[in-house]
Amino acid sequence: MIADSPSDLTTWVMAVHHFRQELPRDICETLERCEKEDKTDYPEYEEAVMYFYNLHLCRLDPGPKELNDSFAALEEDNAVYYSMNGPSEFFVIGNLKNWSITAELKKITEITAPGGVMVVNGHYDEARDNTTEACWENPTAKTKWIRYPLSSHMPKLEETEGFLKDLGRFLTLE
């Protein structure tokens, strides 16, 4: 399964910036100002990022415990996230900024993935369709792409029942 994953970070950043342009003006101005002034660790920047996350990372309110626990752990120590990604998904400066798996996807064959590959994303997902497209077009194995209509980046939490039904059907080759 490839869940809510881009095939490369360049396309991902473009997708995130597409959604960013749709944010309210004050949120955009806060993001731009803090990035320009190197204040991405300021509370107003973090609040603006959370506004985006509530639209495109997880739309559940309140957020699920699993996600809240992850955010709490990041608040405690964000060294790994920062070195891999950077201060946010808008401002990718970490060692993954040029990451791409696109060329490797052709190695997903009927031999390496006998049952095929299930690729999922959400309608409001920061992993937009164009960022995941190579994941369901490039493998030579059978692929099944599912976009969850009410979900953002976490359909397994946002539309759990439908997600589990689809996964069960896929795993039993229905």
C-alpha positions as CSV (number, residue, x, y, z in Angstrom):
1,M,0.0,0.0,0.0
2,I,1.1,3.5,-0.8
3,A,-0.9,5.8,1.4
4,D,-1.0,9.6,0.9
5,S,2.5,9.6,-0.4
6,P,4.0,11.8,-3.2
7,S,6.3,10.2,-5.7
8,D,8.7,13.2,-5.2
9,L,9.0,16.2,-2.9
10,T,9.2,18.7,-5.7
11,T,5.7,17.9,-6.9
12,W,4.6,17.7,-3.2
13,V,5.8,21.3,-2.5
14,M,4.0,22.6,-5.6
15,A,0.8,20.9,-4.4
16,V,1.2,22.3,-0.9
17,H,1.7,25.8,-2.4
18,H,-1.4,25.4,-4.5
19,F,-3.4,24.8,-1.4
20,R,-1.5,27.6,0.4
21,Q,-2.7,30.1,-2.2
22,E,-6.3,29.2,-1.2
23,L,-5.8,30.1,2.5
24,P,-7.2,33.3,3.9
25,R,-5.0,36.4,3.3
26,D,-4.0,36.9,6.9
27,I,-2.8,33.3,7.2
28,C,-0.8,33.6,3.9
29,E,0.7,36.9,5.1
30,T,1.8,35.4,8.5
31,L,3.4,32.4,6.7
32,E,5.3,34.7,4.2
33,R,6.4,37.2,6.9
34,C,7.7,34.5,9.3
35,E,9.5,32.6,6.5
36,K,11.1,35.8,5.2
37,E,12.1,36.9,8.7
38,D,13.4,33.4,9.8
39,K,10.7,33.2,12.5
40,T,9.3,29.8,11.6
41,D,9.5,28.8,15.3
42,Y,7.3,31.6,16.4
43,P,3.8,30.8,17.7
44,E,2.0,32.8,15.0
45,Y,3.7,30.7,12.3
46,E,2.9,27.5,14.0
47,E,-0.7,28.6,14.3
48,A,-0.9,29.4,10.6
49,V,0.6,26.0,9.8
50,M,-2.0,24.3,12.0
51,Y,-4.7,26.2,10.2
52,F,-3.4,24.5,7.0
53,Y,-3.1,21.1,8.7
54,N,-6.7,21.3,9.8
55,L,-7.7,21.6,6.2
56,H,-5.2,19.3,4.5
57,L,-3.6,17.0,7.0
58,C,-6.5,15.9,9.2
59,R,-10.0,17.4,9.1
60,L,-11.3,15.7,12.2
61,D,-12.2,18.1,15.1
62,P,-11.1,17.3,17.7
63,G,-8.0,15.8,16.2
64,P,-7.5,12.1,16.9
65,K,-5.3,11.1,19.9
66,E,-2.7,9.5,17.6
67,L,-2.2,12.8,15.7
68,N,-2.2,14.9,18.8
69,D,0.4,12.6,20.4
70,S,2.6,13.0,17.3
71,F,2.3,16.8,17.4
72,A,3.2,16.7,21.1
73,A,6.3,14.6,20.4
74,L,7.3,17.1,17.6
75,E,6.9,20.0,20.0
76,E,9.2,18.2,22.5
77,D,11.9,17.4,19.9
78,N,11.6,18.3,16.2
79,A,15.2,17.7,15.3
80,V,14.5,14.7,13.0
81,Y,11.6,16.4,11.2
82,Y,13.5,19.6,10.8
83,S,16.6,17.9,9.4
84,M,14.6,15.8,7.0
85,N,12.0,18.4,6.0
86,G,12.6,21.8,7.4
87,P,10.4,24.1,9.5
88,S,7.1,23.2,7.7
89,E,5.7,21.6,4.6
90,F,5.8,25.0,2.9
91,F,9.4,25.6,3.5
92,V,11.2,22.4,2.7
93,I,14.9,22.9,3.2
94,G,15.9,19.5,4.8
95,N,17.7,16.6,3.3
96,L,14.5,15.3,1.7
97,K,14.0,18.4,-0.5
98,N,15.1,16.6,-3.6
99,W,13.8,13.2,-2.7
100,S,12.1,11.1,-5.5
101,I,11.0,7.5,-5.7
102,T,9.5,7.9,-9.2
103,A,12.3,6.0,-11.0
104,E,12.0,3.1,-8.5
105,L,8.3,2.6,-8.9
106,K,8.8,0.5,-12.0
107,K,10.4,-2.1,-9.8
108,I,6.9,-2.8,-8.3
109,T,5.9,-5.7,-10.5
110,E,3.7,-8.8,-10.2
111,I,6.7,-10.6,-8.8
112,T,7.6,-8.0,-6.1
113,A,3.9,-7.2,-5.3
114,P,2.0,-10.3,-6.3
115,G,-1.4,-8.9,-5.2
116,G,-0.7,-5.5,-6.6
117,V,-0.6,-2.1,-5.0
118,M,-3.3,-0.1,-3.4
119,V,-2.7,3.7,-3.6
120,V,-4.8,6.0,-1.5
121,N,-5.2,9.7,-0.9
122,G,-8.0,12.1,0.2
123,H,-9.9,14.7,-1.7
124,Y,-8.4,17.5,0.5
125,D,-5.1,15.8,0.8
126,E,-1.8,17.7,0.6
127,A,-0.8,14.7,-1.4
128,R,-2.9,15.8,-4.3
129,D,-3.7,13.5,-7.2
130,N,-0.9,14.8,-9.3
131,T,1.6,14.1,-6.5
132,T,0.5,10.4,-6.2
133,E,-0.1,9.8,-9.9
134,A,3.2,8.2,-10.6
135,C,2.5,5.8,-7.7
136,W,-0.4,4.2,-9.6
137,E,0.8,4.7,-13.1
138,N,4.5,3.7,-13.0
139,P,4.4,0.2,-11.3
140,T,3.9,-2.7,-13.7
141,A,2.0,-4.6,-11.0
142,K,-1.8,-4.2,-10.8
143,T,-2.7,-1.0,-9.0
144,K,-5.9,0.3,-7.5
145,W,-6.2,4.0,-6.7
146,I,-8.8,5.2,-4.2
147,R,-9.4,8.8,-3.4
148,Y,-11.5,9.3,-0.2
149,P,-14.1,12.1,-0.8
150,L,-14.2,13.5,2.8
151,S,-10.6,13.0,3.8
152,S,-7.4,15.0,3.7
153,H,-4.1,13.3,4.4
154,M,-5.4,10.6,6.8
155,P,-8.3,8.7,5.3
156,K,-7.4,5.8,7.7
157,L,-8.5,8.1,10.5
158,E,-11.0,10.3,8.7
159,E,-13.0,7.6,6.9
160,T,-11.9,4.6,8.9
161,E,-14.8,2.3,8.0
162,G,-14.6,2.9,4.3
163,F,-10.8,2.7,4.4
164,L,-10.9,-0.7,6.2
165,K,-13.5,-2.1,3.8
166,D,-11.5,-1.1,0.8
167,L,-8.3,-2.5,2.3
168,G,-10.1,-5.8,3.1
169,R,-11.5,-6.0,-0.4
170,F,-8.1,-5.3,-1.9
171,L,-6.3,-7.9,0.3
172,T,-8.8,-10.6,-0.5
173,L,-8.6,-9.7,-4.2
174,E,-12.3,-8.9,-4.5
